[in-house]
Amino acid sequence: MIRKLIGEIIEKYYRDEEEYYSSYRYDEDDNEFEMKDEIEKALTEKGATFQIEFENGFDSAGYGNDFLAIAYIETDGSLGLKTVLLEIM
């Protein structure tokens, strides 16, 4: 259940045209959302036990990447981990 929720949020940040995940997105009304904040809010509302870490990756002219790692306890008590490569172009 938690894994599915995290996956649904992450998919909102996929940019089809460029084929990468971004750390931010905009809705129809041009409101900006950040992946980390949106996941934290959703997991807190669910009462999940979790930890999120954002790490800077590689940065050069015209390209950069960062990483978002989410560790969580699933509803059945198992440990889950999801890592997302966030690209900046």
Secondary structure, 3 states (H helix, E strand, C coil): CHHHHHHHHHHCCEECCCCEECCEEECCCCCEEEHHHHHHHHHHHHCCCEEEEEEEEEEECCEEEEEEEEEEECCCCCEEEEEEEEEEC
